[in-house]
Amino acid sequence: MPIFNNIKNLRLKRDVTQEELAEAVNVSRQTIIAIEKGNYTPSLMLAMQLANFFKVSIEDIFYIS
């Protein structure tokens, strides 16, 4: 069952680059690209860091369609 996300939309709304987001959550830019494309499902820790960065719940970022 695929997991979808709103990372790109949230990132663009905050005017944050992939590189800036990657640095903020201590991953590579390639990891952010893979998450945005749906090619990588992050660990719970990374999902929590992303939610904290955007100040939203994990469920606001990741969902199952």
QUIMOSUL-V371810 format. One record per backbone hydrogen bond with DSSP energy under -1.0 kcal/mol. NH is the residue of the N-H (numbers start at 1). CO is the residue of the C=O. Records with the same first field share a line. If there is no record, write none. Layout:
NH: CO + CO
//
This chain:
4: 63
6: 61
10: 6
11: 7
12: 8
13: 9
14: 10
16: 11
21: 17
22: 18
23: 19
24: 20
25: 21
27: 22
32: 28
33: 29
34: 30
35: 31
36: 32
37: 33
38: 35
39: 34
47: 43
48: 44
49: 45
50: 46
51: 47
52: 48
53: 49
54: 50
56: 51
61: 58
62: 58
63: 4
//
